[in-house]
């Protein structure tokens, strides 16, 4: 049709061509949406399909080109390349003498290392000494970018290192943010359903892994984690201008703060009912009395230190004030359903308290 219109320049031929072109574009768009929806639905049980789709969307390809041997011939197949590289690495290996290994020297110190001092000038020198021809690291930041912006990056790097040392942890949101970037760049038609499927399968598990152990206490740390989900919900075009609680409500995504509270109750139910039977915290059931409560009411112990009061075995007791119908659930799934029904109107479901 296009060639016919080019040859004749007839209006009728152009209308036929435009109609067919638009129909083909619509069908291609629908097929792409169906493909992205399928990838999102399979992301949890088959993450390889997601990463395969992402790899197919990337414009660059990494690989090893043809290698030249010492005799001038070219190694083109994978097997030949592997042999050339193997021969080269063997040639530069250091041959260790046979016998016993030398003993490591013993070191003594007068005082423990309690503080590490970072200086801006030291960080800047390290960045400028990087070889610009080296490949990017796990963060995918080119080395040449680090060397060219060493003066500006020195201070932010020191702040990140210092915060990590003071808190005794590495930032947990880095990987989650990186995967969000992959989703944003790889999916052209990100619908509400597709986003929720991808987020639940690939991003949220990272933010919630082991939450019973590292439960953040300070509001600033809670906000750091919640900010990942807050930014993620802005990936959907028609929601990015709406308030965060409204976006969560539309997507039916509870706040991470509420999810952690819910997870604490589920773990506590498993401990109280004996589902967890190894290395369990000590929970004391309150004696039967005429006071308010339920049959599995727990005794809240006194904690002298704030650190102790934030332990799992201490902090969950206050939230265990649930109806009898919830705590007496016959199974874990029944407990989850009854707990969700009881907390339907809980304000923190879509409006986390750390932002208030």
C-alpha positions in Angstrom: 0.0 0.0 0.0 2.8 2.4 0.8 4.5 1.8 -2.5 1.2 2.2 -4.4 0.7 5.5 -2.6 4.3 6.7 -3.4 3.8 5.8 -7.0 0.4 7.3 -7.5 0.2 10.0 -4.8 -3.6 9.3 -4.8 -5.6 10.4 -1.7 -7.6 7.2 -1.6 -4.4 5.1 -1.7 -3.0 7.2 1.2 -6.1 6.6 3.3 -5.9 2.9 2.8 -2.2 2.9 3.7 -2.8 5.1 6.8 -5.6 2.9 8.0 -3.5 -0.3 7.6 -0.5 1.4 9.3 -2.5 2.6 12.3 -4.1 -0.9 12.7 -0.6 -2.6 12.6 0.7 -0.1 15.2 -2.3 -0.8 17.5 -1.8 -4.5 17.2 1.9 -4.2 17.9 1.2 -2.1 20.9 -1.4 -4.6 22.2 1.1 -7.5 21.7 3.8 -5.6 23.6 1.4 -4.9 26.5 0.4 -8.6 26.6 4.1 -9.6 26.6 5.0 -7.2 29.4 2.0 -8.4 31.4 3.1 -12.0 31.0 6.7 -11.2 32.0 5.4 -9.3 35.1 3.1 -12.2 36.1 5.9 -14.7 35.8 8.5 -12.6 37.5 8.0 -14.1 41.0 8.1 -17.8 40.1 10.4 -17.4 37.1 12.7 -14.3 37.5 14.8 -15.5 34.6 12.1 -14.5 32.1 12.2 -11.0 33.5 16.0 -10.7 33.2 15.9 -12.2 29.7 13.4 -9.6 28.7 15.5 -6.8 30.2 18.6 -8.1 28.5 16.8 -8.2 25.1 15.8 -4.5 25.6 19.4 -3.3 26.3 21.1 -1.6 23.3 24.6 -2.8 24.2 25.9 -6.3 24.2 28.9 -7.5 26.2 31.1 -10.2 24.9 34.7 -11.1 23.9 35.7 -10.3 20.4 38.1 -12.4 18.2 41.5 -12.9 19.8 44.9 -13.0 18.1 47.3 -15.8 19.0 51.1 -15.4 19.3 51.5 -17.0 15.9 49.2 -14.4 14.3 46.2 -16.7 13.8 42.7 -15.6 14.9 40.7 -17.4 17.6 37.0 -16.9 16.7 35.0 -19.7 18.4 34.2 -19.7 22.2 36.4 -22.8 22.7 39.4 -21.2 20.9 39.0 -18.0 22.9 38.9 -19.8 26.2 42.0 -21.7 25.3 43.9 -18.5 24.3 42.9 -16.8 27.6 43.8 -19.9 29.6 47.3 -20.0 28.0 47.8 -16.4 28.8 46.7 -16.6 32.4 48.9 -19.7 32.9 51.9 -17.8 31.6 51.6 -15.0 34.2 50.9 -17.3 37.2 53.6 -17.4 39.9 54.8 -21.0 40.6 54.9 -21.5 44.4 57.6 -23.8 45.7 56.6 -27.2 47.1 56.6 -27.8 50.9 55.0 -26.1 53.9 53.3 -22.8 53.5 55.1 -19.9 55.2 53.6 -18.8 58.5 51.8 -15.5 58.7 53.5 -12.8 60.9 51.9 -12.1 64.2 50.7 -8.5 64.9 49.9 -6.8 68.2 48.0 -3.6 68.9 47.9 -1.3 71.9 44.4 -0.1 71.5 41.3 -1.2 69.5 40.3 0.6 66.3 37.2 2.6 67.4 37.1 5.2 64.6 38.1 5.5 61.0 38.9 8.9 59.7 38.0 9.7 56.1 39.6 12.8 54.5 38.2 14.5 51.4 41.7 14.8 49.8 42.4 11.0 50.3 39.1 10.1 48.6 39.8 12.5 45.7 43.3 11.0 45.2 42.0 7.5 45.1 39.3 8.4 42.5 41.8 10.3 40.3 44.2 7.3 40.3 41.5 5.0 38.9 42.3 3.7 35.4 39.8 5.1 33.0 40.0 2.1 30.7 38.8 -0.3 33.4 35.3 -1.8 33.2 32.4 -0.5 35.3 31.8 -2.1 38.7 28.6 -3.7 40.1 27.0 -0.2 40.2 27.5 0.2 36.4 29.2 3.6 36.9 32.0 4.0 34.3 35.4 4.6 35.7 36.0 7.6 33.6 33.0 9.3 35.2 34.5 8.8 38.6 37.9 10.2 37.6 36.4 13.3 35.9 34.1 14.1 38.8 36.4 13.1 41.7 36.4 16.7 43.1 32.6 16.7 43.4 32.2 13.1 44.5 34.7 13.1 47.3 32.5 14.7 50.0 29.3 12.7 49.2 31.3 9.4 49.3 32.6 10.3 52.8 29.1 11.1 54.0 27.9 7.7 52.8 30.8 5.8 54.3 30.5 7.7 57.6 26.7 7.0 57.9 27.3 3.3 57.1 29.9 3.0 59.8 27.9 4.9 62.4 24.8 2.8 61.8 26.8 -0.4 61.4 25.0 -1.3 58.2 25.2 -0.8 54.5 22.3 1.0 52.7 19.6 -1.6 52.1 17.8 0.4 49.5 20.5 0.5 46.8 19.6 -2.7 45.2 15.9 -2.0 45.3 16.4 1.4 43.6 18.6 -0.2 41.0 15.9 -2.8 40.0 13.4 0.1 39.9 15.6 1.8 37.3 15.7 -1.4 35.3 11.9 -1.6 35.3 11.5 2.0 34.3 13.9 1.7 31.3 12.7 -1.7 30.1 8.9 -1.5 30.2 7.3 1.0 27.8 3.7 0.3 28.7 3.7 0.1 32.5 0.1 -0.4 33.6 -1.1 -0.6 37.2 -1.3 -4.4 37.1 2.1 -4.9 35.5 3.8 -2.5 38.0 2.2 -4.2 41.0 3.3 -7.6 39.8 6.9 -6.5 39.2 7.2 -4.5 42.4 5.9 -7.3 44.6 8.1 -9.9 42.9 11.4 -8.1 42.6 11.5 -5.0 44.7 9.5 -5.4 47.9 11.1 -8.7 49.0 14.5 -6.9 49.1 13.1 -4.2 51.4 11.3 -6.7 53.7 14.0 -9.4 53.9 14.6 -10.3 57.6 12.6 -7.3 58.8 11.9 -9.0 62.2 15.6 -8.7 63.0 16.6 -5.3 61.6 13.3 -3.5 62.2 14.1 0.3 61.8 13.2 2.3 64.9 14.2 5.9 64.0 11.7 7.7 61.8 14.5 8.8 59.4 15.4 5.1 58.7 11.7 4.2 58.3 11.4 7.1 55.8 14.5 5.9 53.8 12.9 2.5 53.2 9.4 4.0 52.6 10.9 6.4 50.1 11.7 3.5 47.7 8.1 2.6 47.5 7.0 6.2 47.3 9.3 6.8 44.3 8.3 3.5 42.7 4.6 4.4 42.6 5.5 7.5 40.6 6.6 5.3 37.7 2.9 5.1 36.6 2.2 8.2 34.6 -1.4 8.9 35.7 -0.5 8.5 39.4 2.7 10.5 39.7 0.9 13.8 40.6 -1.3 12.3 43.3 -0.4 12.1 47.0 1.5 9.1 48.2 -1.4 7.7 50.3 -3.8 8.0 47.4 -1.4 6.2 45.1 -1.1 3.3 47.5 -4.9 3.2 47.9 -5.4 3.0 44.1 -2.8 0.3 43.6 -4.0 -1.6 46.8 -0.4 -1.5 48.0 -0.1 -1.3 51.8 2.7 0.9 53.2 6.0 -0.9 54.1 5.5 0.3 57.7 2.1 -1.5 57.9 3.6 -4.6 56.2 6.3 -4.8 58.9 3.8 -4.5 61.6 1.7 -7.2 60.0 4.7 -9.4 59.6 5.5 -9.0 63.3 2.0 -10.2 64.2 2.3 -13.2 61.9 5.6 -14.2 63.3 4.3 -13.8 66.9 1.3 -16.0 66.0 3.6 -18.7 64.8 5.7 -18.5 68.0 2.6 -18.6 70.3 1.0 -21.5 68.5 4.2 -23.5 68.3 4.7 -23.4 64.5 8.1 -22.0 65.2 9.8 -24.5 67.5 13.5 -23.6 67.3 15.3 -20.9 69.2 12.0 -19.1 70.1 11.9 -16.0 72.2 10.4 -16.4 75.7 6.8 -15.3 75.7 4.8 -15.7 78.9 1.0 -16.1 78.6 -0.9 -14.0 81.1 -2.9 -16.0 83.7 -6.6 -16.4 83.2 -8.5 -13.5 84.8 -11.6 -11.4 84.3 -9.6 -8.6 82.8 -10.0 -7.6 79.2 -8.0 -9.5 76.5 -8.0 -12.9 74.8 -7.0 -16.4 75.6 -3.4 -15.9 74.3 -2.8 -12.6 76.1 1.0 -12.0 76.8 2.7 -10.4 79.7 4.6 -7.3 78.8 7.9 -7.2 80.6 9.7 -4.0 81.8 12.7 -2.9 79.7 15.2 -0.6 81.3 16.9 0.3 78.0 15.3 1.6 74.8 17.4 -0.9 72.8 15.9 -3.8 74.7 12.3 -2.4 74.3 12.8 -2.5 70.5 13.7 -6.2 70.4 11.2 -8.4 68.6 10.2 -10.2 71.8 9.4 -6.9 73.5 7.9 -4.7 70.8 5.4 -7.2 69.4 3.5 -7.6 72.8 1.9 -4.1 72.6 0.5 -4.9 69.1 -0.9 -8.2 70.3 -4.2 -6.6 71.5 -6.3 -8.4 68.9 -9.8 -9.9 69.1 -10.3 -13.4 70.2 -11.5 -14.4 66.8 -8.2 -13.4 65.2 -5.7 -14.9 67.7 -7.7 -18.2 67.8 -7.4 -18.7 64.1 -6.9 -22.4 63.2 -4.1 -21.8 60.7 -1.6 -19.2 59.6 -3.6 -18.3 56.4 -6.8 -17.9 58.5 -4.9 -15.7 60.9 -3.7 -13.5 58.0 -7.2 -13.2 56.5 -8.8 -12.3 59.9 -6.0 -9.9 60.8 -6.4 -8.1 57.4 -10.2 -7.9 58.0 -9.6 -6.5 61.5 -7.1 -3.9 60.2 -9.2 -2.8 57.2 -9.6 0.7 58.6 -6.2 1.0 60.1 -4.9 4.5 59.2 -1.3 3.3 58.6 -2.3 1.0 55.8 -2.0 3.7 53.2 -0.7 6.6 55.3 2.6 5.6 57.1 3.1 7.3 60.4 6.8 8.0 59.7 5.7 10.8 57.4 3.3 12.4 59.9 
